[in-house]
């Protein structure tokens, strides 16, 4: 699948379920138009598109897959006259990193179970379950094993999920499906009035929407209006915030020797490839100014440029985003 259209980062940045799905689908359709503008046959490339979503705790996450599949299939069939294979929508779910909390971090496993159940009930093509300690560090081997066990137990032991789409036809599922689809189509209309995906980017529509929903979420979390068990509701004592030093558990951390090894390796790499890097970065800037194929240049120059150098060169050419407040 040579094109992976991700919405996970949109959800992790603070977007609600409907916005995450709408913006991701909009990006998917934009890719379709980009390929078609190069005279490519929809049936030749759409079959190799895949999508990637976050799954949180809100009820809308329970119908993301079926809403996405319905919108995509209808659009492919009616707008693009694509065949059956291109109408099929393939997507991956990862449980929400944003829903993990350092406070009472063992509770994170229970949240992940429910998010994984959402995904399997909605017939996701693949699934990633987060480890409970990702709220404050890189997972340990033990917590990764437990995260994998969540998937295995749900898929192999839990009888409800032995039936594909067990909630298919239920009133709440049908209502949510129709409601979420309607909201997504409204967002499509708002973006269309702004000139589509690129036009909306120019006026910061996507970023503003994500940031506003993120601020609402954080406000409700801190006020307690959105109950999160062990964080702002049913807390253990007046202050249950934890520092890493207080954890009586294994925490994955790089020591000073490892950090200095990486720093020295990076420094040595820059010194060794200084001349090639300077030429490559100038080429990158020139191609960026001319609107050329940046990906082709980057595939070449990463052999002697660091990610930091490439990023800085693009910042110097195109500037850094700053939201107007």
N, C-alpha and C positions, 0 to 999 in steps of 0.2 A: 504494500500500500504506500505509494510514493508521495501522497499528500495526506498529512495528518492535521486535521483542523481542530484546534484545541480551544475548549472553553474553560478548562480547569483553572487556568491562571486568572480568568475573568471572575470566577466564583471566589477564588482565594483572595483576590483584590477587594472583595466586599460586595459584589453583585448578588442580588437575590436570584432565586432559581429561574424565574421567568426571563430576567434580563440576560443571565448567562446563556440560556438556551437560544434566545432570540438573536443575540449578537453573534453567537457561534454559527447558527444557521445562515444568518446574513452573510457572514464571511464565506461560508461554503458556496452559496449562490454566486458570490462575487468571483470566486475561483472558477466556477463553471463559465461565467461570462468571459473571464480572462482567457480561458482555453478556447472558447468558441470564437473569440475575436482573432485567434490565430488559425481559424478554419479547421479546427479539430472536431471530430465527431464525438458527440456526447457519450455515445455507447462505448467509445474506445477508451475514455479516461475516467468517467464517473464511477465505474465499477471498482476502481482502485482508490477511491476516497475513503478515509476513515475519520471518525470523530471521537472526541475525548472530553468527558464531562466530570465535574465534581458532584458528589452526592452528599447533601447535608441532612438536616433533621426535619425541615419543613415538609408538609404533605405534598407540595408541588414536585418534589424530587421523586416521588413514587410513580409519577406518570411521564417523566421527561422522555424516556425512550419511546413510548407509544405516540406521544405528541410529535416528536421529531420524525419518527417513521411515517406518520400520516402526512405531515406537511411536505416532507421530502418526496414521498411517493406520488402524491397528487401533482406537485410541481413538475417532477420529471415526466410524468405521463401526459399532463395537459399542456404545459408550457413548452417543454422541450421535445415532446414526442419520443421519449426514450423508451427502450425496451424494458422488459421485466427485471433483468439483471441490474440495470442502472437505477431502477426504482428502489432497490433494496438498500437500506440504511444500516451501516455497520458502526458500532460505537463501543468505546471502552469507558468504564466507570472507575474512578478512584475515590475512596471515601475521603471526606472533607478534612484537610489539614487545619483549616480555620476553626473547626469545631473541637479541636483538641485543646486541653487546658492543662497548665502545669499544676494548678490546684487540684487535689484529689485525682492525680493523673491516672490512677488505676480505673477510674470510671470511664476513661476514654475507650476502653475495650467494649463496654456496653453500647456506647454510641456507635462504634464501628460495626458491631453486630447488626444493629438496626439499619444502618446505611447500606451494609452489604445485602441485607434482606430486601431492601428497596430495589437494588440493582438486579438481583436474581429473579425476584417476582416480576420485574419489568422486562426480562429476557435480554439483559445486556450481553454483548458478545464476549466481553472479557472484563475482568475485575481485579482491582488492586486494593488491598486492605492495609491501612496505615497501622503502624505500631504505636502503642500507648505513650511511649516516651518521646515521640517526635515533637511534642510540645516544647521540649527544652534541649533536644540533642539528637545526634545520629542514633538510629536504633541499635540495640545490642542483638546478639544472636538469639538470645532467649525471647525477647519481645517480638522479633521477626517470626520466630516459630509459632508464637501464640497468634499473631496476625494471620498467618497462613492457616492455622487450625480453625479460625473463624470461618474461612471459606470452605474448608473441607467438611466441617460439621454441618454447615447449612446445606451444602450440595449433596452430601452423602448420607446424612442421618436424619435431617429434618423432613418429615413426611410431607408437610404442606408444599414444599418446593419440588417434590417429585413430579408435580403437575405443572406443565408450562403455562405461564400466565394465570395463576390461581385466582387473581382478582378480576379477571376478564368478565365484563358484564355486570359487575356490582354497581350499585347506584353511585357510591362515592367516587369510584374510579371513572365512571362515565362522566359524571359532573365535573370532576377535576380535569379530565382530558379536554372536554369542551371549553372549560373556563381558561385553562392555560393556553390552549391554541388561540382563543380569541385575543388574549392579552399579547401574545407574540405577534399576531397579525397587525395589531395596533402599533406595535413598535416598528414593524416593517413599514407601515404607512408613514410614520414619523420620519424614518430614515429616508424613505423615498422622496419626501418633500424637501429634504436637505441635500438631495443629489446622490442617494445611495450610500454605500459603505464609505467610499472615499470622500464624498461631500460631507458626510456626517463627521468623519475624522477631522476635516478642516475646521469645523466649528466646535470640536471637542464634545460632540454629543455622547459618544460612548464613554469617554473618560468621566465626564460630568455625571452621567447616570450612575456609573459604578461608584464613584466617590460619595455621591449623595446617599446611596443605599448603604454604603459602608458606614457612614457617619450615623445614620439612623440605627443600624445594628449595634454599633458601639455605645450609643446613647442608651438604648434600651437595655443593653447588657449591664452597664454601670448603674442605671437607675433601678434595676431589678424588674422592670416591666417585662423583659424577656427572661423567664426563669431558667437558670443553668445550675443544675444540682451540684453542690460542692463548691461553686464559684460565687454565686450571688444568692443562692437559696439553699437552706439546710446546710449552712456552713459549720465546720468543726471549729468552734471558738470564734472569737472576734476577728482574728487575723490568721487566715490559713494560707497566706502567700508563702512560697517556699524559695529558698536559695539553694543553688546547686550544692553548696557546702553542707547543707542539712540533710541531703538525700542519703539514706542508708541503702543505696542501690548502685548497680554498675551504671556509669554514665560514660558514653564514648566521647573522649576529648583528646585533642592533640597536645602532646607535651611540648616544652620549649625546644627540645632537640629537633622534633619533627617540624615545628614551625620554621626554625632557622634553616633547616635543610631545604625546605621549599623556597624560602626567600633567596637563599644563596644559589639555588638551581635556576631560579628565574633571572637573577642578576647575571649569572654566567651565560645563560642563553641569549640575553640581550646583547652582552658584550661580544659574543661570538658572531652574531648575525647582524651587527649594527649597520653595516653598509647595505646589505640586502634589504633590511627592514626599512631603512630610510627611503630607498627607491620604491619598495612595494607600497609604503604608506602614501607616498606622493601619487603613485598610480591610482590607489584607492580613492584619494581625494578628487583626483581629476575625473575619474569615472562617475563618482557621486555627483559632481557638479554638472556633468554632461547628461545625467540620467541614464547611464549605461547599466550593464549587468554586474551588480555588486557581488552577487554570489559567486560568479565565475572568478572574479579577482580574489575574493577572500579564500576560496578553495586553494588558490595558488600561494598567497602570501602567509597563510597560517603556518607554513613550514618554517618561517623565520621571523614571524611577528607574534607577540603575545595577544591574548584577548583584550587585555588592558590597552595595548597600543592601538589595536584596531578600533576599539570603542572610542578612545580619545580622538583619533583621526576623524571619525564620523561626527563626533561632537563639534570639532573645530570646523567642519564643513557645513553641517546642517543645524548646529545649535542644539541646546537642551530644552526639553519641554518644561514650561512653567505655567501652571494653571492660573488663569485670571480669577482672583477671588473678589 
